[in-house]
């Protein structure tokens, strides 16, 4: 069994879903994993990772709009607002979604479904540089 690990630096433009599927696939090719699992992990508490439809952008827009309605900015009950009105909502959105995804690998390819893509979901309004760790285990 072999293991490889690398990191990706993802620059976001503010709130929104940023597809990283091809970047993860490139790391998988570099690591030489043919069969096993690849895990993608985000090292931040105000963004998250999701596997989402990558064909119709309206599905992603609906998901973002729904989560923004669920966790609105300027909630008077939030105490943690030092970095602005999007501070606490971004942490809650991260907690409601995920910070890692694990995908099976066969023949050197991630076994994502036809319409699935891996997305870093930026929950903050301003651009950020995010670190995502890619770890492959297998043969």
PENOR-V41705 format. One record per residue. N is the residue number from 1. OMEGA is omega in whole degrees, 0 to 359 (none if undefined). D_FIRST is the distance of its C-alpha to the first C-alpha in Angstrom with 2 decimals. Layout:
n=N omega=OMEGA d_first=D_FIRST
n=N omega=OMEGA d_first=D_FIRST
//
This chain:
n=1 omega=178 d_first=0.00
n=2 omega=179 d_first=3.78
n=3 omega=170 d_first=6.92
n=4 omega=179 d_first=10.39
n=5 omega=178 d_first=13.71
n=6 omega=177 d_first=17.22
n=7 omega=176 d_first=20.61
n=8 omega=172 d_first=23.29
n=9 omega=182 d_first=26.96
n=10 omega=176 d_first=28.89
n=11 omega=179 d_first=32.68
n=12 omega=178 d_first=34.55
n=13 omega=186 d_first=38.23
n=14 omega=184 d_first=38.95
n=15 omega=176 d_first=38.56
n=16 omega=179 d_first=36.69
n=17 omega=181 d_first=33.52
n=18 omega=183 d_first=31.62
n=19 omega=180 d_first=29.19
n=20 omega=184 d_first=25.92
n=21 omega=183 d_first=24.07
n=22 omega=177 d_first=24.25
n=23 omega=178 d_first=23.26
n=24 omega=179 d_first=20.02
n=25 omega=178 d_first=19.45
n=26 omega=177 d_first=20.17
n=27 omega=177 d_first=17.56
n=28 omega=178 d_first=14.99
n=29 omega=179 d_first=16.29
n=30 omega=181 d_first=16.28
n=31 omega=176 d_first=12.65
n=32 omega=181 d_first=11.85
n=33 omega=179 d_first=9.74
n=34 omega=181 d_first=10.81
n=35 omega=181 d_first=9.81
n=36 omega=181 d_first=9.01
n=37 omega=171 d_first=11.24
n=38 omega=178 d_first=13.19
n=39 omega=178 d_first=15.47
n=40 omega=185 d_first=18.71
n=41 omega=180 d_first=20.72
n=42 omega=184 d_first=24.32
n=43 omega=184 d_first=25.64
n=44 omega=182 d_first=29.21
n=45 omega=178 d_first=31.64
n=46 omega=171 d_first=33.93
n=47 omega=184 d_first=31.70
n=48 omega=177 d_first=29.01
n=49 omega=175 d_first=26.52
n=50 omega=167 d_first=27.29
n=51 omega=188 d_first=26.36
n=52 omega=177 d_first=29.77
n=53 omega=180 d_first=31.72
n=54 omega=181 d_first=31.74
n=55 omega=184 d_first=34.57
n=56 omega=182 d_first=37.69
n=57 omega=180 d_first=38.18
n=58 omega=177 d_first=40.70
n=59 omega=178 d_first=37.97
n=60 omega=178 d_first=36.53
n=61 omega=178 d_first=40.09
n=62 omega=179 d_first=40.94
n=63 omega=179 d_first=37.92
n=64 omega=180 d_first=38.85
n=65 omega=180 d_first=42.51
n=66 omega=181 d_first=41.82
n=67 omega=177 d_first=39.76
n=68 omega=176 d_first=42.49
n=69 omega=181 d_first=45.09
n=70 omega=183 d_first=43.13
n=71 omega=183 d_first=42.69
n=72 omega=173 d_first=45.63
n=73 omega=177 d_first=46.40
n=74 omega=175 d_first=49.46
n=75 omega=184 d_first=49.13
n=76 omega=180 d_first=51.73
n=77 omega=181 d_first=49.63
n=78 omega=174 d_first=46.93
n=79 omega=185 d_first=47.36
n=80 omega=183 d_first=44.34
n=81 omega=185 d_first=45.93
n=82 omega=183 d_first=46.01
n=83 omega=176 d_first=44.17
n=84 omega=185 d_first=46.17
n=85 omega=178 d_first=46.58
n=86 omega=185 d_first=43.08
n=87 omega=182 d_first=41.47
n=88 omega=177 d_first=41.27
n=89 omega=180 d_first=40.83
n=90 omega=178 d_first=37.71
n=91 omega=179 d_first=36.18
n=92 omega=179 d_first=37.18
n=93 omega=177 d_first=35.80
n=94 omega=182 d_first=32.41
n=95 omega=179 d_first=32.53
n=96 omega=179 d_first=33.49
n=97 omega=183 d_first=30.65
n=98 omega=173 d_first=27.07
n=99 omega=177 d_first=25.28
n=100 omega=175 d_first=21.83
n=101 omega=176 d_first=20.54
n=102 omega=185 d_first=17.24
n=103 omega=176 d_first=16.92
n=104 omega=182 d_first=14.82
n=105 omega=173 d_first=13.64
n=106 omega=180 d_first=14.27
n=107 omega=177 d_first=15.15
n=108 omega=182 d_first=14.49
n=109 omega=173 d_first=17.12
n=110 omega=182 d_first=17.56
n=111 omega=175 d_first=19.17
n=112 omega=176 d_first=22.21
n=113 omega=185 d_first=25.50
n=114 omega=186 d_first=28.22
n=115 omega=182 d_first=30.04
n=116 omega=173 d_first=27.32
n=117 omega=177 d_first=26.68
n=118 omega=183 d_first=25.05
n=119 omega=165 d_first=27.84
n=120 omega=183 d_first=28.45
n=121 omega=179 d_first=31.67
n=122 omega=181 d_first=33.98
n=123 omega=179 d_first=36.47
n=124 omega=181 d_first=38.62
n=125 omega=186 d_first=41.58
n=126 omega=177 d_first=41.09
n=127 omega=177 d_first=38.45
n=128 omega=169 d_first=35.47
n=129 omega=185 d_first=32.48
n=130 omega=178 d_first=29.39
n=131 omega=178 d_first=25.92
n=132 omega=179 d_first=22.96
n=133 omega=178 d_first=19.43
n=134 omega=181 d_first=16.66
n=135 omega=177 d_first=13.11
n=136 omega=179 d_first=10.25
n=137 omega=179 d_first=7.03
n=138 omega=180 d_first=5.11
n=139 omega=none d_first=5.16
//
